[in-house]
Amino acid sequence: MSEEHDEDFVMAFQDSCDRPTLLLIHGFPLSSQMWTPQLEDLGDYVRVIAPDLRGFGQSDSVPGPYTITQLADDCADLLNHLNVATPFVVCGLSMGGYIALEFYRRYPEQVAGLILASTRAGADSEEGKAGRDKTAELAKNEGATAVSANMLPKMMAPSTYEDDEELVEFVEEIMSAASLNGVVGALAAMRDRIDSTPTLGDIDAPVLIIHGADDQLIPPSEAELMYKAIPDSDLVIIPDAGHLPNLEQPDIFNDAVIDFLEELFEEEEED
């Protein structure tokens, strides 16, 4: 685990090697540890960089509220600090998907391709915003782990949660490390994010959309909506997986990513 310093906070990240780069942006309330199977298996194909967003993992616990734009800029600053060659591939899961879409809007020339996992394009409804605020109050009153405890059963497919005790414990451990600042700050960022739906048709880069068939937090229909709206996109629905298909079915997830990367790099070489 390495660190990048700036005047605001210290951002921790994991970096695999010096090859074409894949940026992995974690979901809520997780950290770069959620990408362990990808850091292990994708390093033969790309340089994998997986940051801990502010307030999560080993990054500094910076007081919020945060914004999705701020979190995207944090990632851009990190890659600039590392002198990463552009363009690179940006992958985000759930909240990380919101950040990936914002990253593309802000830095399209830096993005060779997008991978959107377990995410949606739309903004929160009024009911959804109220739910974010309620969750933030729970965190403030009972601690960040109260949020993790509520979310844990919904993070995976019911079958995974019931049958894979080791994975459940691993996810619980990652979630329990989230700071109060991180949880409350990120909830505000997600609550106030813009609706990305109107800009999906403007994405001028290949996009891979991955979703678990049994996602209890974001239905697969949201992935299908993005697939229909983004011109150059592929959709992979992973069976027997919930909100964390990269952990629940890592082989299928990684194979889909590798196929996407190989096709992307072949196209770049032809150009």
N, C-alpha and C positions, 0 to 999 in steps of 0.2 A: 504494500500500500504506500503510495506516494502522496505528496501534498503540494498544492500550489498556493502561494501567498498573494493576497492583494490587500488594499487598505481596509476592506470591509470584513473579510473573513478568510479562513483557511479552508480550501476545498480539497478533500481527499479523493483519490481516484485510483483505479487499477488499469494498467497498461501492459499489453501482452508482447508487442514486438514492433519492428519497423517494416511494415508492409502497407498496402492500401488499407485505409482506416474505416472501421465500423464503430460508431459512437452508440453506446447502449444507455438509455435513460430510464431509470427505474420508476416503478409505480409507487403509490401511496398505501400505507406508510412504511415503505421498505427501504432498501439501500442497494448499493452495487452488488452485495452478496447474493441477491436474487438471480444474478446472471452467472453464477458459478458454473453450470453446465456449458454455457456458451463460452466463457473464458477458457474452459478446458478444451473444448472441442472445435472452436472456430479459429483458434490461433494459427492453424496450419494454412488458413486461407487469407486472413486479414489481420491487421493490427487492431486489437480490440481495446477500446478505452471505455471504462465504465465509471463515471463519477458518482460520488455521493452528493446529492443535492443538499443545499444549505439546510442545516437542521437535522440531517439524517446520516446514519452510518458514522463514519469518523470525521465528517466535515464539521465545521464549527456550528454551534447552536446559536444562530443569529436571530434576534427578535424580529418578528414580522410586523404587519402582514407582508406576505410576498405577492408577487404577480407572476403570471406565466411568462410575460416578457422578460422579467428579471431573471427567472430561472433559465430561459433560453440564452440570455446574454451571458450568464455564468458559464454555460457549456461552451459558448463561442469563445469566451475569454480563456478558458482552459485550453482549448485546442490551439488557439493563437499562441498561448504561452509555450505549448509543446512544439510549435512550428510544424503542425501537421499539414501535409500537402493536401491541397484541394483539387478536385472535389472529393468528398467522402460520403459514406452512407450513414444515415441517421435512423436509429431504431428506438422507438419509445413504446412502453407498455402502460396502458391505462393513463394515469396522470402524465407519464412520460410521453404518451402519444399526443396529448394536448401541447406539450412542450415541443415535440418534434414538428408539429404542424406550424407552430409559431416560429420555430427556428427556420423553417423553409420560407415563411413569409418575409422574415427579416434578412435572411442570407441565402437566397435561392442559388446564387452563383457558386456557393460552397457545397451544395448538395447534389451528389451523383444519383442518389436514390433514397427512398423512404421506406421504412418498415413500420407499419402501424399495427400494434398487437393489443388486443383486448381493450380497445378504446372506441371513442365516438367523436364525430365532428361537431355535434350540436352543443350549445351552451346549456347551463343548468336552467331548468324551469323554476318558477317561483317556489314551488314545493321543494325542488331540489336545493335551492339556495337556503331555504329555511332549515332543511335537513343538515346542510353544512354548518350553519350557525349552532344548531342544537348539538351537533357532534363536537364543535369547538368548546361549547360550554361544558359538555361532559368531560372533555380533556382538562379544562381549567379546574373543574371541581373535584374530579376523581383521579386525574393523572392521565398521561398519554397511554398507558397500558390499558386503561378502560376502553379506549377506542379500539385498540388492537384486539382485545377480548371479544368485543362485539362483532368485529369484522371477520375474524379468523374462520368461522364456519362457512362463510360465504365466499372466501377467497379461492376455494378449490371446488371441483365437482363433488357432489355428495358422496360418490363412491370413493373418491380419493381421500376425502376427509375421514371416512369411516375405516378405510382399509390400509392407508399408508401412514402409520403412526410416525415413522421417522421423518417423512416430509412435513407433516403437520408441525412437528416439534421444531424443525429447521425454520419454517416460515414464522412460527410464533417467536422464535429467538430473534429473527431479523426485525420483526415488527416491534418487539418489546424494547429494542434499542433506540427507537425514534425519540427525539427530544420533544418536550412540550412546545418549545418555540417552533420546531419543524412541523409538528402536527397542526398547530393552530395557524401558522403562517401559510402552509400549503393548502389548508382548507379554504382560506380566504382567496388564494390564487385560483383554485378550481371554481369557487363560487362566482368569481368576477370575470372569468375568462370569456372571450368573445365567441360568437358562433362562427365556426370555421366552414360551415356548410356552403355559404355563397362563394367561397374561394376554391373549393375542391376542383372545379372544372378548369381552374387556371394552373394547376400543378403540372409543370412541364418537366417531369422526371418520372422514371419508372417507380411504381409503388407496389409493395407487397403488403397485403392485409392478412393478418393471422388472427384467428379467434377460436376460443374453445367452444365446442358444441354445447357444453353444459355450464356456460358462464352465468352465474347467479347475480352478478353486479351490473353487467352491460350485456344485453341480449345480442345474439348473433345477427339479428335484423339490422343492428346499427352498422355492423361490418358490411352487410350487403348494400346498405344505402351508400356507403363510401365507395364501394366497388363500382356501383352503377354511375356514380358522379365523377370519379377520377378517370381521365381518358386512358392512361397507360397503367392499368392496375391488374393485379392478380389476387385472387381470394383463396385462402386455405382455411377450411374449417376443420379443426382437430377434434376427433372423437375422444370421449372419455377424458375431457379436460375442461376445467372451469376457467377462472380468471387468470390463472398462472400457467398457461400451456407450456411455457418454456421450462418449467419445473415439473409439471405433471406428466408431460409427454416430450421430454427433451430431445429424443432421437428424431421424432417427427418434426418438431419445431426446427431443430438444427438442419435437417435435410432440406426443409423448405427454404431456409435462409441461404444455405450453400448453393442450392439451385438458382436462387435469385441473384446471388453475388456472381456466380460463374457466368450467367447469361449477361449480366450487366457489364462485367469486365470484358467479355468477348465483344460486345457492342462497342465499347470504348476503344478496343484495339483496332476494330474495323474502321472506326471513324478516324 
